[in-house]
């Protein structure tokens, strides 16, 4: 079965950096696209970085563009979310998710989900 596990969250001061990891198993890593999502208390889940359904390019939410970067290490079956210049409003549970590249159908619509990791950014 497809298994995803996000890790690397923690407490960081505003302006600091964190790198989240998403370990993947149970599927051919290269056949899937990995996206990152977050959900803050009282708010709906939002896509942080997803694969565009229109052209396959990487989408970043306006709120994180220029600060967050997604990457992967195929040899380790691991995806990463590098978060720089963190702001208090970035505080949220962060989740990684996967979708078959050939089944990408809409922006930030993913099929398989991992457990969240909490990122807390202090003022």
N, C-alpha and C positions, 0 to 999 in steps of 0.2 A: 504494500500500500504506500501511497505517497505520504511522506512524513516531512514536516518542516518545523524547525525550531529556531526562534529568534532569541538572541542573547546579546549582552553587551550594554544594556541600559544601566542607569545609575543616576547619581546626583552630580550635577556640574554647575559651575557658576556661569552667568551670562557672559558670552564672549568665548567660552570654552568650546571644546570639541569632544565628540564621541564617535566611535565606529561600532555600528551594530553589525552582527553577523547573522546569517540565516543558513543553518546547516540543513542539507537536503539529502534524502535517501529514499529508496524504493522506486526510483524512476530514472530514466536517462536524462541527466541534468541538462544537457545541451538541447534537448527537444523542448524544453520549457523556458518560458520567460518568467523571471522573478520580479515581483513588484513589492513596494513598501507602502504601508498604510498606517494611519494613526487615529486614535480616538481620545479626545480630551473629555474630562468629566462634563456631563450635561450636553455634549455635542455629538453629532453623528460622525461615523467613521468617514475619513476622507483619504483619497489617494495622495500619497506624497510623491511617489515616482512610479510610473507605469509605462508600459509599452503602448505607443499610439496605435490604434486600430487602423488608422488611415494610411500611414506610411512606415510603420514599424520602428520609428524613432523613439527615443526615450523622452517621456513627458515628466516635467517637474511642476508641482504646484507653484503658483506665483509666489506664495508665501515663503518658499524654500529655495527657489531658483537662484543659483549663484552661490548658495551656501551648502547645499547637500549634493552629493554625488553617489550614484549607484555604480557598482562594479561587481565582478565575479571572478572566482578562481575555479575553473572547471575541473582541474586536477583534484581539488579538495571538495568538490560538490558544495561550494559555499558562495553565497552572495553577500554583498556588503552594502551598507549605507553609511557613508562618511558624512558626518554632520559637523559643520564648522560654524563659527560665529553664532552659537546658539543663543536663543532669546527665551525669556520666560514663557512666551506664548507657544513655544515648541513643546512644552510639558504635555505629555500624553503617553498612553500605551501605544507602542509601535509593534506592528505585525508585518510579517512577510507572507506572501501568497504566490501561488504559481498557476500558470495556465499554459497549456500546449500552444506553442508558437503558431501551429496551423489552425488553432481554434480561437485565436484572438478575434473578437467580434465587436468589441466596443471599448472605449477608453476606461481603464481601471475596472474592468469586469473580470474577476479571477475566480477560479474554481476550487483551489485547494489552499487551506489556511493553516498557519502555525499558531502557536501560543504567543501572546504578546510579551514584550519586555518594557518595563517602565522607565521612561526618561523624565527626570525632574530637573528643571533649570531654575536656579535661584536668581533673584534680582541682584 
